[in-house]
Amino acid sequence: MKPLEMSGLVAAVVTPMDAKGELDLEVVPRVLDHLEKDGITGIYIAGSTGEGMSLTDEERRAVAEAYVGAAKGRMKTFVQVGHNSLKASAELAGHAEAIGADAVSATPTGYFKVSGEEELVEGLLPIVEAAPKTPFYYYHIPFLSGVNLDPMKLTDRAMDRLPTFCGIKYSDGATLYHLPLLEKIGPGLEFLAGSDEAYLMSVAQGFRSAVGSTYNYAAPIYDNVRAALSVGDFERARMWQGRALEMIAAMFETCGRASLKVMMQMVGIDCGPVRRPIDPASPDQIEALKKRLEGMGWFEWVDQDVNVISR
């Protein structure tokens, strides 16, 4: 099966919710309009940013339907189906294929963790069998999944065992340098960088596409990194990556992980609060984040009017 051959930025989209924490999927078209305007080439649904693990299976299907339906003909769609129940994961994968998702992706199980690459691949087999016509991308995110197996061994094993295996969403910024080895083991596969903080390193390594949270509201910053690097202007590329790091530091120092969703307010799209166990941001924290962003010039960097922030 051929990979999607992505290029540019893939936004790991948030899951819009109302003040009570219920799904508010009427916001989805506005999110996609914004992403399309910023040149986003794909969306990654119900992953870490989308709080997929905090949603019920019914909610995950509803979120997938909303985003896949609204994105048709506009950008590629990846539906993340990882679950502690492999049976439930397979059912979500089958649903993703039925609604026309361009790709299925999955984290490993997080409670009962696999002990080796072969065990992991055997656990992924029911997922790919449930969506036999759809490319599959393993989601390597050891920081959150707790599963830190050798991606080279995994790639080698998956190529033989998983008929729809097309690559990896590689969310481990500390080891992005593995790309040449991964491509040697799996020629023709597709590896998507998954660390916003290491975007410059990923481009320099040769990653053609990246999946990230902050691409939802800061795509121009990362586009400038890639553009500068493409003409050999390393000083400018470092400057723009530094600005991305400054933004991310302000986000987590004020609102914590909730900032990944709060930032949608900064581009005028209120996607509601996060769902616990993530600690929601308070009004004071949101205001503190806004002031930090103003102080560093973030709104000018991404060409946003500071007065556009939704309340």
BATI-324561 format. One record per residue (C-alpha): residue number from 1; residue in three letters; chain; x, y, z. Coordinates in steps of 0.1 Angstrom, whole numbers, plus 5000, padded with zeros to 4 digits. Last residue first. Example, Ala and Ser with C-alpha at 12.3 -4.5 7.8 and 13.67 -1.06 7.14 Angstrom:
# residues 2
2, SER, A, 5137, 4989, 5071 $
1, ALA, A, 5123, 4955, 5078 $
# end
This chain:
# residues 311
311, ARG, A, 4856, 5352, 5247 $
310, SER, A, 4870, 5351, 5212 $
309, ILE, A, 4904, 5367, 5205 $
308, VAL, A, 4902, 5389, 5174 $
307, ASN, A, 4914, 5420, 5193 $
306, VAL, A, 4951, 5408, 5190 $
305, ASP, A, 4948, 5409, 5152 $
304, GLN, A, 4967, 5379, 5139 $
303, ASP, A, 4995, 5379, 5114 $
302, VAL, A, 5013, 5349, 5129 $
301, TRP, A, 5045, 5368, 5138 $
300, GLU, A, 5025, 5399, 5145 $
299, PHE, A, 5003, 5382, 5171 $
298, TRP, A, 5034, 5366, 5186 $
297, GLY, A, 5051, 5400, 5193 $
296, MET, A, 5069, 5388, 5225 $
295, GLY, A, 5049, 5410, 5248 $
294, GLU, A, 5016, 5403, 5231 $
293, LEU, A, 5021, 5365, 5236 $
292, ARG, A, 5030, 5370, 5272 $
291, LYS, A, 4999, 5392, 5277 $
290, LYS, A, 4977, 5366, 5261 $
289, LEU, A, 4992, 5338, 5283 $
288, ALA, A, 4985, 5359, 5315 $
287, GLU, A, 4949, 5365, 5303 $
286, ILE, A, 4945, 5327, 5298 $
285, GLN, A, 4959, 5320, 5333 $
284, ASP, A, 4936, 5346, 5349 $
283, PRO, A, 4906, 5331, 5331 $
282, SER, A, 4915, 5297, 5345 $
281, ALA, A, 4930, 5269, 5324 $
280, PRO, A, 4916, 5234, 5327 $
279, ASP, A, 4937, 5207, 5345 $
278, ILE, A, 4940, 5177, 5322 $
277, PRO, A, 4923, 5147, 5339 $
276, ARG, A, 4899, 5163, 5329 $
275, ARG, A, 4885, 5176, 5297 $
274, VAL, A, 4899, 5207, 5280 $
273, PRO, A, 4879, 5238, 5277 $
272, GLY, A, 4860, 5253, 5248 $
271, CYS, A, 4870, 5254, 5211 $
270, ASP, A, 4867, 5292, 5209 $
269, ILE, A, 4881, 5302, 5175 $
268, GLY, A, 4895, 5338, 5173 $
267, VAL, A, 4931, 5330, 5166 $
266, MET, A, 4941, 5335, 5202 $
265, GLN, A, 4911, 5314, 5213 $
264, MET, A, 4927, 5284, 5195 $
263, MET, A, 4956, 5289, 5219 $
262, VAL, A, 4935, 5277, 5248 $
261, LYS, A, 4935, 5242, 5233 $
260, LEU, A, 4972, 5235, 5234 $
259, SER, A, 4973, 5258, 5265 $
258, ALA, A, 4954, 5231, 5285 $
257, ARG, A, 4988, 5214, 5288 $
256, GLY, A, 5000, 5240, 5312 $
255, CYS, A, 4982, 5274, 5311 $
254, THR, A, 5009, 5299, 5320 $
253, GLU, A, 5043, 5282, 5319 $
252, PHE, A, 5031, 5258, 5293 $
251, MET, A, 5020, 5284, 5268 $
250, ALA, A, 5048, 5309, 5274 $
249, ALA, A, 5074, 5281, 5268 $
248, ILE, A, 5056, 5271, 5236 $
247, MET, A, 5057, 5307, 5223 $
246, GLU, A, 5094, 5311, 5231 $
245, LEU, A, 5101, 5278, 5214 $
244, ALA, A, 5083, 5288, 5183 $
243, ARG, A, 5103, 5321, 5183 $
242, GLY, A, 5135, 5302, 5186 $
241, GLN, A, 5125, 5282, 5156 $
240, TRP, A, 5120, 5315, 5137 $
239, MET, A, 5155, 5328, 5147 $
238, ARG, A, 5171, 5294, 5140 $
237, ALA, A, 5157, 5295, 5104 $
236, ARG, A, 5169, 5331, 5100 $
235, GLU, A, 5205, 5322, 5111 $
234, PHE, A, 5204, 5291, 5089 $
233, ASP, A, 5196, 5310, 5057 $
232, GLY, A, 5204, 5281, 5033 $
231, VAL, A, 5177, 5289, 5008 $
230, SER, A, 5154, 5259, 5019 $
229, LEU, A, 5163, 5266, 5056 $
228, ALA, A, 5147, 5300, 5055 $
227, ALA, A, 5115, 5286, 5039 $
226, ARG, A, 5113, 5257, 5064 $
225, VAL, A, 5116, 5280, 5094 $
224, ASN, A, 5093, 5306, 5079 $
223, ASP, A, 5066, 5279, 5073 $
222, TYR, A, 5071, 5270, 5110 $
221, ILE, A, 5062, 5305, 5122 $
220, PRO, A, 5034, 5309, 5096 $
219, ALA, A, 5017, 5277, 5110 $
218, ALA, A, 5013, 5292, 5144 $
217, TYR, A, 4976, 5286, 5153 $
216, ASN, A, 4969, 5250, 5144 $
215, TYR, A, 5005, 5242, 5137 $
214, THR, A, 5009, 5244, 5175 $
213, SER, A, 4997, 5208, 5180 $
212, GLY, A, 5019, 5190, 5155 $
211, VAL, A, 5023, 5166, 5126 $
210, ALA, A, 5053, 5171, 5103 $
209, SER, A, 5060, 5166, 5067 $
208, ARG, A, 5090, 5162, 5044 $
207, PHE, A, 5114, 5150, 5071 $
206, GLY, A, 5149, 5155, 5057 $
205, GLN, A, 5170, 5157, 5088 $
204, ALA, A, 5173, 5195, 5084 $
203, VAL, A, 5135, 5197, 5084 $
202, SER, A, 5133, 5176, 5115 $
201, MET, A, 5159, 5196, 5133 $
200, LEU, A, 5141, 5228, 5126 $
199, TYR, A, 5108, 5213, 5138 $
198, ALA, A, 5124, 5201, 5171 $
197, GLU, A, 5100, 5220, 5195 $
196, ASP, A, 5071, 5210, 5173 $
195, SER, A, 5079, 5173, 5177 $
194, GLY, A, 5060, 5148, 5156 $
193, ALA, A, 5080, 5143, 5124 $
192, LEU, A, 5061, 5122, 5099 $
191, PHE, A, 5079, 5091, 5084 $
190, GLU, A, 5066, 5077, 5051 $
189, LEU, A, 5076, 5043, 5037 $
188, GLY, A, 5092, 5039, 5003 $
187, PRO, A, 5124, 5025, 5016 $
186, GLY, A, 5118, 5009, 5051 $
185, ILE, A, 5151, 4999, 5066 $
184, LYS, A, 5171, 5026, 5048 $
183, GLU, A, 5143, 5052, 5055 $
182, LEU, A, 5143, 5043, 5092 $
181, LEU, A, 5181, 5046, 5094 $
180, PRO, A, 5181, 5080, 5077 $
179, LEU, A, 5153, 5092, 5099 $
178, HIS, A, 5169, 5082, 5133 $
177, TYR, A, 5180, 5118, 5139 $
176, LEU, A, 5145, 5124, 5152 $
175, THR, A, 5156, 5108, 5185 $
174, ALA, A, 5152, 5134, 5211 $
173, GLY, A, 5121, 5148, 5194 $
172, ASP, A, 5101, 5117, 5200 $
171, SER, A, 5068, 5120, 5182 $
170, TYR, A, 5074, 5099, 5151 $
169, LYS, A, 5041, 5094, 5132 $
168, ILE, A, 5053, 5062, 5116 $
167, GLY, A, 5051, 5046, 5082 $
166, CYS, A, 5029, 5029, 5056 $
165, PHE, A, 5018, 4997, 5072 $
164, THR, A, 4988, 4984, 5052 $
163, PRO, A, 4999, 4948, 5049 $
162, LEU, A, 5011, 4945, 5085 $
161, ARG, A, 5034, 4915, 5091 $
160, ASP, A, 5065, 4919, 5069 $
159, MET, A, 5067, 4957, 5069 $
158, ALA, A, 5057, 4957, 5106 $
157, ARG, A, 5088, 4937, 5116 $
156, ASP, A, 5113, 4960, 5099 $
155, THR, A, 5095, 4991, 5111 $
154, LEU, A, 5094, 4978, 5147 $
153, LYS, A, 5130, 4969, 5146 $
152, MET, A, 5139, 5004, 5135 $
151, PRO, A, 5114, 5020, 5159 $
150, ASP, A, 5132, 5003, 5189 $
149, LEU, A, 5106, 5002, 5217 $
148, ASN, A, 5097, 5031, 5240 $
147, VAL, A, 5061, 5023, 5252 $
146, GLY, A, 5052, 5047, 5280 $
145, SER, A, 5024, 5060, 5259 $
144, LEU, A, 5028, 5096, 5268 $
143, PHE, A, 5066, 5103, 5265 $
142, PRO, A, 5069, 5072, 5243 $
141, ILE, A, 5050, 5088, 5214 $
140, HIS, A, 5054, 5065, 5183 $
139, TYR, A, 5020, 5065, 5165 $
138, TYR, A, 5020, 5037, 5139 $
137, TYR, A, 5007, 5048, 5105 $
136, PHE, A, 4982, 5027, 5086 $
135, PRO, A, 4971, 5033, 5050 $
134, THR, A, 4934, 5024, 5044 $
133, LYS, A, 4920, 4995, 5023 $
132, PRO, A, 4923, 4968, 5049 $
131, ALA, A, 4907, 4988, 5077 $
130, ALA, A, 4897, 4961, 5103 $
129, GLU, A, 4928, 4940, 5093 $
128, VAL, A, 4950, 4970, 5101 $
127, ILE, A, 4936, 4972, 5137 $
126, PRO, A, 4936, 4934, 5142 $
125, LEU, A, 4974, 4934, 5133 $
124, LEU, A, 4984, 4961, 5157 $
123, GLY, A, 4986, 4937, 5187 $
122, GLU, A, 5008, 4914, 5166 $
121, VAL, A, 5031, 4943, 5158 $
120, LEU, A, 5035, 4952, 5195 $
119, GLU, A, 5043, 4917, 5205 $
118, GLU, A, 5070, 4915, 5178 $
117, GLU, A, 5085, 4948, 5189 $
116, GLY, A, 5088, 4938, 5225 $
115, SER, A, 5074, 4941, 5260 $
114, VAL, A, 5039, 4954, 5252 $
113, LYS, A, 5022, 4976, 5278 $
112, PHE, A, 4991, 4966, 5297 $
111, TYR, A, 4978, 5000, 5306 $
110, GLY, A, 4989, 5021, 5276 $
109, THR, A, 4980, 5000, 5245 $
108, PRO, A, 5001, 5012, 5216 $
107, THR, A, 4992, 5044, 5197 $
106, ALA, A, 4973, 5042, 5165 $
105, SER, A, 4969, 5057, 5131 $
104, VAL, A, 4944, 5053, 5103 $
103, ALA, A, 4947, 5071, 5070 $
102, ASP, A, 4927, 5089, 5043 $
101, ALA, A, 4895, 5087, 5063 $
100, GLY, A, 4865, 5078, 5041 $
99, ILE, A, 4837, 5073, 5066 $
98, ALA, A, 4839, 5035, 5064 $
97, GLU, A, 4877, 5035, 5068 $
96, ALA, A, 4874, 5054, 5101 $
95, HIS, A, 4847, 5031, 5113 $
94, GLY, A, 4868, 5000, 5106 $
93, ALA, A, 4897, 5017, 5126 $
92, LEU, A, 4873, 5025, 5155 $
91, GLU, A, 4862, 4989, 5156 $
90, ALA, A, 4899, 4977, 5156 $
89, SER, A, 4906, 5000, 5185 $
88, ALA, A, 4877, 4987, 5204 $
87, LYS, A, 4890, 4952, 5199 $
86, LEU, A, 4925, 4963, 5209 $
85, SER, A, 4911, 4976, 5242 $
84, ASN, A, 4935, 5000, 5258 $
83, HIS, A, 4928, 5023, 5228 $
82, GLY, A, 4947, 5038, 5198 $
81, VAL, A, 4923, 5049, 5170 $
80, GLN, A, 4939, 5080, 5156 $
79, VAL, A, 4922, 5092, 5125 $
78, PHE, A, 4944, 5108, 5098 $
77, THR, A, 4928, 5131, 5073 $
76, LYS, A, 4942, 5147, 5042 $
75, MET, A, 4932, 5182, 5032 $
74, ARG, A, 4906, 5201, 5013 $
73, GLY, A, 4887, 5176, 4991 $
72, LYS, A, 4869, 5162, 5021 $
71, ALA, A, 4879, 5181, 5053 $
70, ALA, A, 4844, 5187, 5066 $
69, GLY, A, 4834, 5150, 5064 $
68, VAL, A, 4867, 5138, 5079 $
67, TYR, A, 4864, 5163, 5108 $
66, ALA, A, 4828, 5157, 5117 $
65, GLU, A, 4829, 5119, 5112 $
64, ALA, A, 4861, 5116, 5133 $
63, VAL, A, 4846, 5136, 5161 $
62, ALA, A, 4814, 5115, 5161 $
61, ARG, A, 4834, 5083, 5161 $
60, ARG, A, 4855, 5095, 5190 $
59, GLU, A, 4824, 5105, 5209 $
58, GLU, A, 4809, 5070, 5206 $
57, ASP, A, 4842, 5055, 5217 $
56, THR, A, 4842, 5078, 5248 $
55, LEU, A, 4867, 5106, 5248 $
54, SER, A, 4896, 5111, 5272 $
53, MET, A, 4920, 5090, 5251 $
52, GLY, A, 4913, 5111, 5221 $
51, GLU, A, 4921, 5144, 5238 $
50, GLY, A, 4925, 5160, 5204 $
49, THR, A, 4960, 5172, 5212 $
48, SER, A, 4970, 5136, 5221 $
47, GLY, A, 4953, 5122, 5190 $
46, ALA, A, 4917, 5123, 5182 $
45, ILE, A, 4922, 5136, 5146 $
44, TYR, A, 4954, 5144, 5127 $
43, ILE, A, 4948, 5169, 5100 $
42, GLY, A, 4964, 5175, 5067 $
41, THR, A, 4979, 5200, 5043 $
40, ILE, A, 4977, 5232, 5064 $
39, GLY, A, 4981, 5262, 5041 $
38, ASP, A, 4971, 5289, 5067 $
37, LYS, A, 4938, 5296, 5050 $
36, GLU, A, 4931, 5258, 5051 $
35, LEU, A, 4937, 5257, 5088 $
34, HIS, A, 4913, 5286, 5094 $
33, ASP, A, 4885, 5272, 5073 $
32, LEU, A, 4891, 5238, 5090 $
31, VAL, A, 4886, 5253, 5125 $
30, ARG, A, 4855, 5271, 5113 $
29, PRO, A, 4841, 5239, 5099 $
28, VAL, A, 4847, 5221, 5132 $
27, VAL, A, 4829, 5246, 5155 $
26, GLU, A, 4795, 5228, 5150 $
25, LEU, A, 4812, 5198, 5166 $
24, ASP, A, 4806, 5211, 5202 $
23, LEU, A, 4812, 5179, 5222 $
22, GLU, A, 4803, 5181, 5258 $
21, GLY, A, 4826, 5195, 5285 $
20, LYS, A, 4800, 5217, 5302 $
19, ALA, A, 4815, 5249, 5287 $
18, ASP, A, 4812, 5235, 5252 $
17, MET, A, 4837, 5212, 5235 $
16, PRO, A, 4858, 5213, 5204 $
15, THR, A, 4882, 5184, 5199 $
14, VAL, A, 4916, 5198, 5190 $
13, VAL, A, 4934, 5192, 5158 $
12, ALA, A, 4969, 5177, 5153 $
11, ALA, A, 4977, 5199, 5124 $
10, VAL, A, 4996, 5185, 5095 $
9, LEU, A, 5023, 5208, 5081 $
8, GLY, A, 5042, 5206, 5048 $
7, SER, A, 5043, 5175, 5026 $
6, MET, A, 5025, 5142, 5027 $
5, GLU, A, 5032, 5113, 5005 $
4, LEU, A, 5000, 5094, 5014 $
3, PRO, A, 5018, 5061, 5017 $
2, LYS, A, 5013, 5034, 4991 $
1, MET, A, 5000, 5000, 5000 $
# end
